[in-house]
Every structure is written in structure tokens, then in C-alpha cells.
Amino acid sequence: METVAKLQSLSFTQGRTYAFAALFAAGNIALPQLVHLIPGGGLIWLPIYFFTLIAAYKYGLAVGLLTALASPLANHLLFGMPAAGMLPAILIKSVLLALAAAYAAKKAGKISFWAILAAVAAYQLVGSLAEWGLTGSLAAALQDLRIGLPGIAVQVLGGYAVLKALQKI
């Protein structure tokens, strides 16, 4: 299940970096709005992370980090979600996802289902530990794993599918 693709590593000095980050952040703003129409949708589908995965894997760490930081902050400022109390954990997980996805893409050198799975597993594991440290609540830290398995599956399978669709761009 591997596909050769054009992966890029844009830097903070390139205008394209900010354009792509804005585009992916817009996706991370629109998708949660749609998913939150479903009761508990955000907790189940984890939509705020989806385009961060795509951004970091396809365009590298700079685009991934900008998307990871802008998405939760913009959503909070515009819609009050995530709630202020959840914002630190979500920001940490978003940044971890950007780091893990950019690293996995660089190591794999191509679109790899297994690299995407590893990136998602890594950010969930380390992010859950960080959330446990922040909140002191193991239940809160494991919420993504208890409730958000459909969202994790969408990140891996959907992320792979979207990256494969974007492979020539």
C-alpha cells in the first residue's frame, strides 16, 4: 500500500508556506463546524487534526506547524471551540501531529500507509501522556482512544486517501 509521491518541505521563508498553511487551516476550521452538527461529533471524529496531518506530511514541518497552531486558535476565537480549558491539550497534540507526520514523510520518502499510521499513533500516545500531565486525569487523557477511534481511523485511512489523491500536485 505504498505510492510514490511528490512530497515537499517548504520553509518559513517561502510565501507558499503561508498560503498552504492558510488553506489547510481553513479546512481545519470548516470540517469541525460540519462535524459538530452531530452530537458529540468533535469527540468522536477529532476533525481539528485531519488537515494538519495532510499539511505536515505533504508540505513539511513549517506548513504543518503553522496549520497545527492556527487551526485550534482560529476555531477558538471564531466559535469558542475548542473550549479554553481544552485548548492547551489540543495545541500540544496538533503540534505533535505536525512533528510526527513531517518526520514520517521524510523518513518514508513517499506516501506510506504505515508511516501515516505510525505518525497518528505517535501523536496520540505522546499527546495522551501530555494531556494526562496537564489535566491530572487519565480518563481525559485517554478520551481520544476511548471515544475517538472513528476519528483516528479517518485520520489514517482518509489521510492516506487524500495524500494519494494529491500525489501529483
Salt bridges, closest charged atoms under 4 A:
GLU2 OE1 - LYS110 NZ 3.00
GLU131 OE1 - LYS93 NZ 2.86
ASP144 OD2 - LYS93 NZ 2.84
